Amino acid sequence: MERIIRSILQSDTDLYELPLPDTVQIKSKFNEFIPPNLLRKQFIEDYLDWEGLRDALLSP
């Protein structure tokens, strides 16, 4: 698994293009008024520490 994550981190993968389930979102009473793409973006920015993961796995 670490090898797969390393290969993703070393690629030019756009964070917003990662395959995530459609149900991944932050629960809020206003979700029905927010477009799904913005809910997905909120989840990515608030819960995925992409840079922290990259630093932890790719540092010597």
mmCIF file of the N, C-alpha and C atoms, coordinates in Angstrom:
data_MODEL
# 
_entry.id   MODEL 
# 
loop_
_atom_site.group_PDB 
_atom_site.id 
_atom_site.type_symbol 
_atom_site.label_atom_id 
_atom_site.label_alt_id 
_atom_site.label_comp_id 
_atom_site.label_asym_id 
_atom_site.label_entity_id 
_atom_site.label_seq_id 
_atom_site.pdbx_PDB_ins_code 
_atom_site.Cartn_x 
_atom_site.Cartn_y 
_atom_site.Cartn_z 
_atom_site.occupancy 
_atom_site.B_iso_or_equiv 
_atom_site.pdbx_formal_charge 
_atom_site.auth_seq_id 
_atom_site.auth_comp_id 
_atom_site.auth_asym_id 
_atom_site.auth_atom_id 
_atom_site.pdbx_PDB_model_num 
ATOM 1   N N  . MET A 1 1  ? 0.829   -1.189 0.000   1.00 0.00 ? 1  MET A N  1 
ATOM 2   C CA . MET A 1 1  ? 0.000   0.000  0.000   1.00 0.00 ? 1  MET A CA 1 
ATOM 3   C C  . MET A 1 1  ? 0.873   1.252  0.000   1.00 0.00 ? 1  MET A C  1 
ATOM 4   N N  . GLU A 1 2  ? 1.938   1.221  0.795   1.00 0.00 ? 2  GLU A N  1 
ATOM 5   C CA . GLU A 1 2  ? 2.829   2.385  0.845   1.00 0.00 ? 2  GLU A CA 1 
ATOM 6   C C  . GLU A 1 2  ? 3.431   2.657  -0.524  1.00 0.00 ? 2  GLU A C  1 
ATOM 7   N N  . ARG A 1 3  ? 3.756   1.601  -1.266  1.00 0.00 ? 3  ARG A N  1 
ATOM 8   C CA . ARG A 1 3  ? 4.329   1.770  -2.606  1.00 0.00 ? 3  ARG A CA 1 
ATOM 9   C C  . ARG A 1 3  ? 3.330   2.471  -3.535  1.00 0.00 ? 3  ARG A C  1 
ATOM 10  N N  . ILE A 1 4  ? 2.078   2.097  -3.447  1.00 0.00 ? 4  ILE A N  1 
ATOM 11  C CA . ILE A 1 4  ? 1.044   2.712  -4.283  1.00 0.00 ? 4  ILE A CA 1 
ATOM 12  C C  . ILE A 1 4  ? 0.868   4.180  -3.915  1.00 0.00 ? 4  ILE A C  1 
ATOM 13  N N  . ILE A 1 5  ? 0.828   4.475  -2.621  1.00 0.00 ? 5  ILE A N  1 
ATOM 14  C CA . ILE A 1 5  ? 0.683   5.861  -2.165  1.00 0.00 ? 5  ILE A CA 1 
ATOM 15  C C  . ILE A 1 5  ? 1.883   6.693  -2.609  1.00 0.00 ? 5  ILE A C  1 
ATOM 16  N N  . ARG A 1 6  ? 3.084   6.136  -2.495  1.00 0.00 ? 6  ARG A N  1 
ATOM 17  C CA . ARG A 1 6  ? 4.283   6.852  -2.949  1.00 0.00 ? 6  ARG A CA 1 
ATOM 18  C C  . ARG A 1 6  ? 4.200   7.172  -4.438  1.00 0.00 ? 6  ARG A C  1 
ATOM 19  N N  . SER A 1 7  ? 3.745   6.216  -5.238  1.00 0.00 ? 7  SER A N  1 
ATOM 20  C CA . SER A 1 7  ? 3.665   6.464  -6.684  1.00 0.00 ? 7  SER A CA 1 
ATOM 21  C C  . SER A 1 7  ? 2.646   7.558  -6.996  1.00 0.00 ? 7  SER A C  1 
ATOM 22  N N  . ILE A 1 8  ? 1.553   7.598  -6.254  1.00 0.00 ? 8  ILE A N  1 
ATOM 23  C CA . ILE A 1 8  ? 0.562   8.666  -6.444  1.00 0.00 ? 8  ILE A CA 1 
ATOM 24  C C  . ILE A 1 8  ? 1.159   10.014 -6.048  1.00 0.00 ? 8  ILE A C  1 
ATOM 25  N N  . LEU A 1 9  ? 1.870   10.042 -4.923  1.00 0.00 ? 9  LEU A N  1 
ATOM 26  C CA . LEU A 1 9  ? 2.461   11.285 -4.442  1.00 0.00 ? 9  LEU A CA 1 
ATOM 27  C C  . LEU A 1 9  ? 3.532   11.817 -5.391  1.00 0.00 ? 9  LEU A C  1 
ATOM 28  N N  . GLN A 1 10 ? 4.260   10.917 -6.046  1.00 0.00 ? 10 GLN A N  1 
ATOM 29  C CA . GLN A 1 10 ? 5.325   11.338 -6.943  1.00 0.00 ? 10 GLN A CA 1 
ATOM 30  C C  . GLN A 1 10 ? 4.800   11.717 -8.326  1.00 0.00 ? 10 GLN A C  1 
ATOM 31  N N  . SER A 1 11 ? 3.574   11.398 -8.618  1.00 0.00 ? 11 SER A N  1 
ATOM 32  C CA . SER A 1 11 ? 2.999   11.736 -9.918  1.00 0.00 ? 11 SER A CA 1 
ATOM 33  C C  . SER A 1 11 ? 2.462   13.168 -9.883  1.00 0.00 ? 11 SER A C  1 
ATOM 34  N N  . ASP A 1 12 ? 1.986   13.601 -11.005 1.00 0.00 ? 12 ASP A N  1 
ATOM 35  C CA . ASP A 1 12 ? 1.403   14.944 -11.104 1.00 0.00 ? 12 ASP A CA 1 
ATOM 36  C C  . ASP A 1 12 ? -0.110  14.898 -10.911 1.00 0.00 ? 12 ASP A C  1 
ATOM 37  N N  . THR A 1 13 ? -0.568  13.977 -10.098 1.00 0.00 ? 13 THR A N  1 
ATOM 38  C CA . THR A 1 13 ? -1.995  13.798 -9.863  1.00 0.00 ? 13 THR A CA 1 
ATOM 39  C C  . THR A 1 13 ? -2.600  15.049 -9.242  1.00 0.00 ? 13 THR A C  1 
ATOM 40  N N  . ASP A 1 14 ? -3.698  15.479 -9.823  1.00 0.00 ? 14 ASP A N  1 
ATOM 41  C CA . ASP A 1 14 ? -4.440  16.614 -9.281  1.00 0.00 ? 14 ASP A CA 1 
ATOM 42  C C  . ASP A 1 14 ? -5.258  16.101 -8.094  1.00 0.00 ? 14 ASP A C  1 
ATOM 43  N N  . LEU A 1 15 ? -5.104  16.723 -6.976  1.00 0.00 ? 15 LEU A N  1 
ATOM 44  C CA . LEU A 1 15 ? -5.793  16.309 -5.759  1.00 0.00 ? 15 LEU A CA 1 
ATOM 45  C C  . LEU A 1 15 ? -7.301  16.226 -5.974  1.00 0.00 ? 15 LEU A C  1 
ATOM 46  N N  . TYR A 1 16 ? -7.838  17.096 -6.798  1.00 0.00 ? 16 TYR A N  1 
ATOM 47  C CA . TYR A 1 16 ? -9.278  17.132 -7.022  1.00 0.00 ? 16 TYR A CA 1 
ATOM 48  C C  . TYR A 1 16 ? -9.740  16.081 -8.029  1.00 0.00 ? 16 TYR A C  1 
ATOM 49  N N  . GLU A 1 17 ? -8.796  15.345 -8.607  1.00 0.00 ? 17 GLU A N  1 
ATOM 50  C CA . GLU A 1 17 ? -9.135  14.274 -9.534  1.00 0.00 ? 17 GLU A CA 1 
ATOM 51  C C  . GLU A 1 17 ? -9.073  12.899 -8.875  1.00 0.00 ? 17 GLU A C  1 
ATOM 52  N N  . LEU A 1 18 ? -8.728  12.848 -7.590  1.00 0.00 ? 18 LEU A N  1 
ATOM 53  C CA . LEU A 1 18 ? -8.648  11.562 -6.898  1.00 0.00 ? 18 LEU A CA 1 
ATOM 54  C C  . LEU A 1 18 ? -10.014 10.891 -6.886  1.00 0.00 ? 18 LEU A C  1 
ATOM 55  N N  . PRO A 1 19 ? -10.035 9.579  -7.085  1.00 0.00 ? 19 PRO A N  1 
ATOM 56  C CA . PRO A 1 19 ? -11.322 8.867  -7.040  1.00 0.00 ? 19 PRO A CA 1 
ATOM 57  C C  . PRO A 1 19 ? -11.812 8.731  -5.603  1.00 0.00 ? 19 PRO A C  1 
ATOM 58  N N  . LEU A 1 20 ? -12.820 9.471  -5.264  1.00 0.00 ? 20 LEU A N  1 
ATOM 59  C CA . LEU A 1 20 ? -13.430 9.403  -3.935  1.00 0.00 ? 20 LEU A CA 1 
ATOM 60  C C  . LEU A 1 20 ? -14.898 9.022  -4.093  1.00 0.00 ? 20 LEU A C  1 
ATOM 61  N N  . PRO A 1 21 ? -15.448 8.309  -3.122  1.00 0.00 ? 21 PRO A N  1 
ATOM 62  C CA . PRO A 1 21 ? -16.882 7.983  -3.210  1.00 0.00 ? 21 PRO A CA 1 
ATOM 63  C C  . PRO A 1 21 ? -17.735 9.251  -3.234  1.00 0.00 ? 21 PRO A C  1 
ATOM 64  N N  . ASP A 1 22 ? -18.868 9.171  -3.899  1.00 0.00 ? 22 ASP A N  1 
ATOM 65  C CA . ASP A 1 22 ? -19.772 10.324 -3.971  1.00 0.00 ? 22 ASP A CA 1 
ATOM 66  C C  . ASP A 1 22 ? -20.307 10.713 -2.605  1.00 0.00 ? 22 ASP A C  1 
ATOM 67  N N  . THR A 1 23 ? -20.307 9.788  -1.669  1.00 0.00 ? 23 THR A N  1 
ATOM 68  C CA . THR A 1 23 ? -20.871 10.062 -0.355  1.00 0.00 ? 23 THR A CA 1 
ATOM 69  C C  . THR A 1 23 ? -19.867 10.722 0.590   1.00 0.00 ? 23 THR A C  1 
ATOM 70  N N  . VAL A 1 24 ? -18.648 10.947 0.116   1.00 0.00 ? 24 VAL A N  1 
ATOM 71  C CA . VAL A 1 24 ? -17.641 11.577 0.969   1.00 0.00 ? 24 VAL A CA 1 
ATOM 72  C C  . VAL A 1 24 ? -17.955 13.069 1.057   1.00 0.00 ? 24 VAL A C  1 
ATOM 73  N N  . GLN A 1 25 ? -18.345 13.479 2.234   1.00 0.00 ? 25 GLN A N  1 
ATOM 74  C CA . GLN A 1 25 ? -18.632 14.885 2.467   1.00 0.00 ? 25 GLN A CA 1 
ATOM 75  C C  . GLN A 1 25 ? -18.754 15.133 3.961   1.00 0.00 ? 25 GLN A C  1 
ATOM 76  N N  . ILE A 1 26 ? -18.688 16.373 4.325   1.00 0.00 ? 26 ILE A N  1 
ATOM 77  C CA . ILE A 1 26 ? -18.842 16.775 5.710   1.00 0.00 ? 26 ILE A CA 1 
ATOM 78  C C  . ILE A 1 26 ? -20.339 16.941 5.968   1.00 0.00 ? 26 ILE A C  1 
ATOM 79  N N  . LYS A 1 27 ? -20.812 16.348 7.045   1.00 0.00 ? 27 LYS A N  1 
ATOM 80  C CA . LYS A 1 27 ? -22.245 16.440 7.350   1.00 0.00 ? 27 LYS A CA 1 
ATOM 81  C C  . LYS A 1 27 ? -22.589 17.852 7.826   1.00 0.00 ? 27 LYS A C  1 
ATOM 82  N N  . SER A 1 28 ? -23.594 18.396 7.211   1.00 0.00 ? 28 SER A N  1 
ATOM 83  C CA . SER A 1 28 ? -24.062 19.724 7.570   1.00 0.00 ? 28 SER A CA 1 
ATOM 84  C C  . SER A 1 28 ? -25.532 19.850 7.189   1.00 0.00 ? 28 SER A C  1 
ATOM 85  N N  . LYS A 1 29 ? -26.246 20.656 7.937   1.00 0.00 ? 29 LYS A N  1 
ATOM 86  C CA . LYS A 1 29 ? -27.671 20.806 7.645   1.00 0.00 ? 29 LYS A CA 1 
ATOM 87  C C  . LYS A 1 29 ? -27.920 21.577 6.350   1.00 0.00 ? 29 LYS A C  1 
ATOM 88  N N  . PHE A 1 30 ? -26.869 22.208 5.802   1.00 0.00 ? 30 PHE A N  1 
ATOM 89  C CA . PHE A 1 30 ? -27.027 22.990 4.581   1.00 0.00 ? 30 PHE A CA 1 
ATOM 90  C C  . PHE A 1 30 ? -26.569 22.259 3.327   1.00 0.00 ? 30 PHE A C  1 
ATOM 91  N N  . ASN A 1 31 ? -26.150 20.988 3.451   1.00 0.00 ? 31 ASN A N  1 
ATOM 92  C CA . ASN A 1 31 ? -25.623 20.247 2.311   1.00 0.00 ? 31 ASN A CA 1 
ATOM 93  C C  . ASN A 1 31 ? -26.576 20.186 1.124   1.00 0.00 ? 31 ASN A C  1 
ATOM 94  N N  . GLU A 1 32 ? -27.852 20.132 1.381   1.00 0.00 ? 32 GLU A N  1 
ATOM 95  C CA . GLU A 1 32 ? -28.805 20.035 0.278   1.00 0.00 ? 32 GLU A CA 1 
ATOM 96  C C  . GLU A 1 32 ? -28.787 21.278 -0.616  1.00 0.00 ? 32 GLU A C  1 
ATOM 97  N N  . PHE A 1 33 ? -28.224 22.366 -0.125  1.00 0.00 ? 33 PHE A N  1 
ATOM 98  C CA . PHE A 1 33 ? -28.167 23.608 -0.892  1.00 0.00 ? 33 PHE A CA 1 
ATOM 99  C C  . PHE A 1 33 ? -26.821 23.848 -1.565  1.00 0.00 ? 33 PHE A C  1 
ATOM 100 N N  . ILE A 1 34 ? -25.866 22.952 -1.326  1.00 0.00 ? 34 ILE A N  1 
ATOM 101 C CA . ILE A 1 34 ? -24.506 23.124 -1.846  1.00 0.00 ? 34 ILE A CA 1 
ATOM 102 C C  . ILE A 1 34 ? -24.267 22.094 -2.945  1.00 0.00 ? 34 ILE A C  1 
ATOM 103 N N  . PRO A 1 35 ? -23.756 22.525 -4.089  1.00 0.00 ? 35 PRO A N  1 
ATOM 104 C CA . PRO A 1 35 ? -23.486 21.580 -5.177  1.00 0.00 ? 35 PRO A CA 1 
ATOM 105 C C  . PRO A 1 35 ? -22.489 20.500 -4.744  1.00 0.00 ? 35 PRO A C  1 
ATOM 106 N N  . PRO A 1 36 ? -22.678 19.272 -5.224  1.00 0.00 ? 36 PRO A N  1 
ATOM 107 C CA . PRO A 1 36 ? -21.806 18.154 -4.828  1.00 0.00 ? 36 PRO A CA 1 
ATOM 108 C C  . PRO A 1 36 ? -20.316 18.413 -5.066  1.00 0.00 ? 36 PRO A C  1 
ATOM 109 N N  . ASN A 1 37 ? -19.972 19.104 -6.147  1.00 0.00 ? 37 ASN A N  1 
ATOM 110 C CA . ASN A 1 37 ? -18.547 19.361 -6.403  1.00 0.00 ? 37 ASN A CA 1 
ATOM 111 C C  . ASN A 1 37 ? -17.935 20.261 -5.328  1.00 0.00 ? 37 ASN A C  1 
ATOM 112 N N  . LEU A 1 38 ? -18.697 21.172 -4.758  1.00 0.00 ? 38 LEU A N  1 
ATOM 113 C CA . LEU A 1 38 ? -18.180 22.014 -3.679  1.00 0.00 ? 38 LEU A CA 1 
ATOM 114 C C  . LEU A 1 38 ? -18.084 21.241 -2.364  1.00 0.00 ? 38 LEU A C  1 
ATOM 115 N N  . LEU A 1 39 ? -19.020 20.324 -2.120  1.00 0.00 ? 39 LEU A N  1 
ATOM 116 C CA . LEU A 1 39 ? -18.940 19.481 -0.926  1.00 0.00 ? 39 LEU A CA 1 
ATOM 117 C C  . LEU A 1 39 ? -17.702 18.587 -0.997  1.00 0.00 ? 39 LEU A C  1 
ATOM 118 N N  . ARG A 1 40 ? -17.408 18.079 -2.187  1.00 0.00 ? 40 ARG A N  1 
ATOM 119 C CA . ARG A 1 40 ? -16.218 17.247 -2.389  1.00 0.00 ? 40 ARG A CA 1 
ATOM 120 C C  . ARG A 1 40 ? -14.956 18.077 -2.154  1.00 0.00 ? 40 ARG A C  1 
ATOM 121 N N  . LYS A 1 41 ? -14.939 19.278 -2.697  1.00 0.00 ? 41 LYS A N  1 
ATOM 122 C CA . LYS A 1 41 ? -13.787 20.167 -2.521  1.00 0.00 ? 41 LYS A CA 1 
ATOM 123 C C  . LYS A 1 41 ? -13.585 20.492 -1.041  1.00 0.00 ? 41 LYS A C  1 
ATOM 124 N N  . GLN A 1 42 ? -14.661 20.738 -0.323  1.00 0.00 ? 42 GLN A N  1 
ATOM 125 C CA . GLN A 1 42 ? -14.571 21.022 1.106   1.00 0.00 ? 42 GLN A CA 1 
ATOM 126 C C  . GLN A 1 42 ? -13.959 19.842 1.849   1.00 0.00 ? 42 GLN A C  1 
ATOM 127 N N  . PHE A 1 43 ? -14.388 18.630 1.516   1.00 0.00 ? 43 PHE A N  1 
ATOM 128 C CA . PHE A 1 43 ? -13.838 17.441 2.172   1.00 0.00 ? 43 PHE A CA 1 
ATOM 129 C C  . PHE A 1 43 ? -12.346 17.319 1.891   1.00 0.00 ? 43 PHE A C  1 
ATOM 130 N N  . ILE A 1 44 ? -11.951 17.478 0.650   1.00 0.00 ? 44 ILE A N  1 
ATOM 131 C CA . ILE A 1 44 ? -10.540 17.358 0.268   1.00 0.00 ? 44 ILE A CA 1 
ATOM 132 C C  . ILE A 1 44 ? -9.691  18.376 1.009   1.00 0.00 ? 44 ILE A C  1 
ATOM 133 N N  . GLU A 1 45 ? -10.135 19.609 1.054   1.00 0.00 ? 45 GLU A N  1 
ATOM 134 C CA . GLU A 1 45 ? -9.343  20.669 1.686   1.00 0.00 ? 45 GLU A CA 1 
ATOM 135 C C  . GLU A 1 45 ? -9.332  20.588 3.211   1.00 0.00 ? 45 GLU A C  1 
ATOM 136 N N  . ASP A 1 46 ? -10.410 20.103 3.801   1.00 0.00 ? 46 ASP A N  1 
ATOM 137 C CA . ASP A 1 46 ? -10.497 20.066 5.266   1.00 0.00 ? 46 ASP A CA 1 
ATOM 138 C C  . ASP A 1 46 ? -9.968  18.785 5.894   1.00 0.00 ? 46 ASP A C  1 
ATOM 139 N N  . TYR A 1 47 ? -10.017 17.668 5.162   1.00 0.00 ? 47 TYR A N  1 
ATOM 140 C CA . TYR A 1 47 ? -9.676  16.389 5.779   1.00 0.00 ? 47 TYR A CA 1 
ATOM 141 C C  . TYR A 1 47 ? -8.474  15.661 5.182   1.00 0.00 ? 47 TYR A C  1 
ATOM 142 N N  . LEU A 1 48 ? -8.081  15.965 3.966   1.00 0.00 ? 48 LEU A N  1 
ATOM 143 C CA . LEU A 1 48 ? -6.929  15.293 3.368   1.00 0.00 ? 48 LEU A CA 1 
ATOM 144 C C  . LEU A 1 48 ? -5.695  16.174 3.505   1.00 0.00 ? 48 LEU A C  1 
ATOM 145 N N  . ASP A 1 49 ? -4.743  15.705 4.276   1.00 0.00 ? 49 ASP A N  1 
ATOM 146 C CA . ASP A 1 49 ? -3.491  16.444 4.449   1.00 0.00 ? 49 ASP A CA 1 
ATOM 147 C C  . ASP A 1 49 ? -2.484  15.916 3.424   1.00 0.00 ? 49 ASP A C  1 
ATOM 148 N N  . TRP A 1 50 ? -2.697  16.299 2.172   1.00 0.00 ? 50 TRP A N  1 
ATOM 149 C CA . TRP A 1 50 ? -1.886  15.826 1.062   1.00 0.00 ? 50 TRP A CA 1 
ATOM 150 C C  . TRP A 1 50 ? -0.413  16.184 1.244   1.00 0.00 ? 50 TRP A C  1 
ATOM 151 N N  . GLU A 1 51 ? -0.150  17.416 1.607   1.00 0.00 ? 51 GLU A N  1 
ATOM 152 C CA . GLU A 1 51 ? 1.244   17.856 1.796   1.00 0.00 ? 51 GLU A CA 1 
ATOM 153 C C  . GLU A 1 51 ? 1.891   17.155 2.984   1.00 0.00 ? 51 GLU A C  1 
ATOM 154 N N  . GLY A 1 52 ? 1.158   16.973 4.065   1.00 0.00 ? 52 GLY A N  1 
ATOM 155 C CA . GLY A 1 52 ? 1.696   16.272 5.226   1.00 0.00 ? 52 GLY A CA 1 
ATOM 156 C C  . GLY A 1 52 ? 2.019   14.823 4.906   1.00 0.00 ? 52 GLY A C  1 
ATOM 157 N N  . LEU A 1 53 ? 1.153   14.179 4.152   1.00 0.00 ? 53 LEU A N  1 
ATOM 158 C CA . LEU A 1 53 ? 1.398   12.798 3.729   1.00 0.00 ? 53 LEU A CA 1 
ATOM 159 C C  . LEU A 1 53 ? 2.618   12.727 2.833   1.00 0.00 ? 53 LEU A C  1 
ATOM 160 N N  . ARG A 1 54 ? 2.700   13.650 1.900   1.00 0.00 ? 54 ARG A N  1 
ATOM 161 C CA . ARG A 1 54 ? 3.840   13.702 0.972   1.00 0.00 ? 54 ARG A CA 1 
ATOM 162 C C  . ARG A 1 54 ? 5.140   13.891 1.769   1.00 0.00 ? 54 ARG A C  1 
ATOM 163 N N  . ASP A 1 55 ? 5.155   14.827 2.695   1.00 0.00 ? 55 ASP A N  1 
ATOM 164 C CA . ASP A 1 55 ? 6.357   15.080 3.493   1.00 0.00 ? 55 ASP A CA 1 
ATOM 165 C C  . ASP A 1 55 ? 6.753   13.856 4.322   1.00 0.00 ? 55 ASP A C  1 
ATOM 166 N N  . ALA A 1 56 ? 5.772   13.193 4.911   1.00 0.00 ? 56 ALA A N  1 
ATOM 167 C CA . ALA A 1 56 ? 6.048   12.038 5.773   1.00 0.00 ? 56 ALA A CA 1 
ATOM 168 C C  . ALA A 1 56 ? 6.597   10.854 4.976   1.00 0.00 ? 56 ALA A C  1 
ATOM 169 N N  . LEU A 1 57 ? 6.069   10.619 3.797   1.00 0.00 ? 57 LEU A N  1 
ATOM 170 C CA . LEU A 1 57 ? 6.493   9.446  3.037   1.00 0.00 ? 57 LEU A CA 1 
ATOM 171 C C  . LEU A 1 57 ? 7.715   9.680  2.151   1.00 0.00 ? 57 LEU A C  1 
ATOM 172 N N  . LEU A 1 58 ? 7.891   10.900 1.688   1.00 0.00 ? 58 LEU A N  1 
ATOM 173 C CA . LEU A 1 58 ? 8.966   11.143 0.737   1.00 0.00 ? 58 LEU A CA 1 
ATOM 174 C C  . LEU A 1 58 ? 10.220  11.725 1.369   1.00 0.00 ? 58 LEU A C  1 
ATOM 175 N N  . SER A 1 59 ? 10.162  12.063 2.655   1.00 0.00 ? 59 SER A N  1 
ATOM 176 C CA . SER A 1 59 ? 11.366  12.589 3.303   1.00 0.00 ? 59 SER A CA 1 
ATOM 177 C C  . SER A 1 59 ? 12.284  11.431 3.684   1.00 0.00 ? 59 SER A C  1 
ATOM 178 N N  . PRO A 1 60 ? 13.581  11.676 3.682   1.00 0.00 ? 60 PRO A N  1 
ATOM 179 C CA . PRO A 1 60 ? 14.543  10.590 3.973   1.00 0.00 ? 60 PRO A CA 1 
ATOM 180 C C  . PRO A 1 60 ? 14.498  10.103 5.415   1.00 0.00 ? 60 PRO A C  1 
# 
